[in-house]
Amino acid sequence: MAAPASARDSRKLRRSFGRLTVLGAVLALAGLVGLVYTGVATLTSMLLFGWLLLVGGVVGLAHAIQSRGANFFWLGVVVAALNIAAGVVVIRRPEGSAEALTMFAALLFLTGGVFRLAGSVVVRGPQMGWTLVQGAFGVLLGVLVLASWPSSSRYVIGCFFSLGLLFDGLGLIALGVGGRRIVGLVTEAAAENDLREAETVPQTPPQAVAKPSDSDQGRLAK
């Protein structure tokens, strides 16, 4: 029973890794389409973000109402109300929300790059060169986004969202293909081991079977 069970487990694992591969392919394809149509990807990502805020706010408000006797009741209500309000604003004004979020992202890139540059120069650690490259890239990206703002808000968020989908999809594809390959190798090794053990089991020849003696035959006859 162990061999069929292990075979069933390996088939289940292969199917699971196959589903991961299919999901990764779908995400990678969606990322490629989003990179081609960055404006649509920006609006789509903003609408998804708005709905996530709205649903999260409703769930948080329901949780706060259920635990209204706790000390954090009013804090939960305020946070839920803010999430609901932000979700409504993002859903109703996705373009304006994209402009504000693009400005915020550009400022993050700019300030983060400046702090990396300053920190690498002050600390002078073993990773100084790589930190300088990261800081310069962040400053350059922030300056480029701010220089073309607000027109850059039409494609920046969509580009980041599509790149995230693409890299996540490629990661899932690699995980699924590698997992199926590992399961196949383990299954083949287990099958070869079972075959080798079956071949090494000593077989008792027919000549080695003990024959009854004459006295035993006489007792049996009586």
N, C-alpha and C positions, 0 to 999 in steps of 0.2 A: 504493500500500500504506500510505501514511502516514495517509490519512483513515480507513480501516477500523480501523487500529491505535489511533488516537486515539479513535475511537468506542468501541472495546472497553475502552480504559482508562477513559473517562468512565463507561461502564456499570458497570465494576468499582468505581470510586470511589463511584458513587451507591448501589450495593448495600452497600458497606462503611458508608457513612454511614447507610443505612437500618437496618443491624443495630445501629449505635450508638443510633439513635433507639428501636428496639424494646427494647434493653437498658435505656436510660434510663427508658422507660415502666414496665418491670417493676420497676426499683429504686424509682421514685417511688411506684408502687402499693404495694410492700412497705413503704415508709416511712409512707404514709398508714394502712395497716392496723396498723402498729406503733404509731402515735400513738393509734389507737383502743384497741388492746389492749396497753397499756404493760407490764402484768405479764408477759404471754407474751413480749413483746419483750425484757424484762429477762432472763428465764430463757434464752431462745434465744441472746442475745448472750453470756451467761456460759458457756453450754455450748460455743458456738463458740470463745470465748476459751480455755476449758480444753482443747479438742481441738487448737487451734493450739499451745498450750504443750506438750502431750504429743507431738504429731507433731514439732514443732521440737526437743524434747529428744531424741527417738529418732534423728532425723537427725543432730543434733549429736554424739550418742554414737557413732553409726556412723562419722562423719567423724573423731572423735578416735581411735577404735580403728584406723582405716586409717592415721592419721599418728601412731602411738604412738611412733615414734622421734624426734618433734619435741620442742622444748623446752616447747611449750604443751600437751602431752598431758594433764597432770593438771588444768590450768585448764579445758580443754575438757570433761573428764570431770565436773568439779565443776559447771560451768555447765549441762551437759546433765542431770545428776542433779537439780539444782534445778528446771529447767524441767519435767522429768517429774513430780517430786513436786508442784509447784504445779499442773500440769495435772490430776493425779489428785485433788487436794484440791478444785479448782474443779468438776470433773465430779461428784464425789460430794456436795459441799455447795454447790450453786450459789446458794442463798439467803444463806447465811452469807458466801460470797465477794462477793455483791452488796452486802451491808451494809458489809463492809470496804472495798470499792472505792468505794462511795458516800461513806464517811467520808473516804477519801483524796482524792477529787475535791472534796469540800466544803472541806477544808483547803487544797487547792491554789487554789481560787477565792478563799478568804478571804485567804491570804497574798499571792497575786498582786495582788489588789485593793488591799491595804494598801501594798504596795511601789509600785504604780502611782500611788496617791494621794500618797505621800511623795515619790516621784521627780518627779512633775509640779510639786509645790509647791516643791521645792528647785531644780530645773533651770529652770523657767519658760520652756520653749521655745515655739516657734510653735504646736505641737500640744498646748498645755497643756489647753485645754478638752476636746478629744476624749479625752485621757489621763485627765482627771478623771472623765469620764463612764464610761469603761471600768473604772477602778478602783472607782468607786461601784457599778457594776453587778456586778462580781466580788464585792465585799464583801457586797452585798445577797443575791446568789445563794448564797454560802457560808453566810450566817447563816440563810437560809430552809431550806436543806437540813439544816443541823445542828439547827435548831429542831424539825424534824419527824422526825429520825432516831430509830429505824431504820425507821419506816414509809415514809419517803421513798425507801428503797432499793428498794422495789417498782416504782417508776416512773421514777426519775431516770436510771438506766443505759439502760433501754428507750427513754426519751424522747430521750436524746442519740443513741443508736444509730439510732432511726427518723428523727430529723432529719438525721443524716449520710446515710442512704440517700436521703431525699427530695431533699436539695440535690445530691447526686451524680447522682441520676436526672435532675433538672431541667437540670443542667449538660450531661449527655450528650444529652438531648433537644435543647437549644439548639445543641450542637455538630453533631449529626446533621442537623438541619433547615437550619442555616446552611451546612454543608458541601454538602448536596445543592443548595441554592440557588446557591452559588458555582460548583459544577461545571456546573449548568445554564446559568448566565450565560456561563461561559467557553466551553462547547460551542456555544451560540448565536452568540457573537461569532466563534468560529473558522469556523463554517459561513457566516456573513455575509461574512467576509473572503475565504474561498475562492470564494464566489459573485461577489463584487466583482472579484476577480482574474480569474476566468473571463470576466466580461463585458468587462473592459478589454484582453484579449488581442487584438491586431489580426488580422483575418481577411483573407486574400488573395483578392481577387475573381477570378472566372474570367477576366475580360478581361485581368488583369495577367499571365497566364501567357504566357511568351515563346514565340512561334511560330518554327519553323525557317525560315531564309532559303532562297532558291532554290538557292544553291550547296550548302547543307547537304542539301537534298532531292535534288540531283543526285548528291552523293557517296553518300547513303544508297541511291539507286536503283542505282548501280554496284555 
